[in-house]
């Protein structure tokens, strides 16, 4: 199940309140500022800072520049 574009536009990083974008595999939401990926499980984003995955510079280069 995909997240609707209008929902993505109102979601923010719980750490810095920055904009989130799709991860390269569309199974996570990424905060470019914090370089964190929030997983999406069963169509629901896990917006808990403790569940975020730190991304390397190589991983960040794969993130869509939307």
Secondary structure, 3 states (H helix, E strand, C coil): CCCCHHHHCCCECCCCCCEEEECCCCCEEEECCCCEEEEEECCEECCCHHHCEECCHHHHHHCCCC
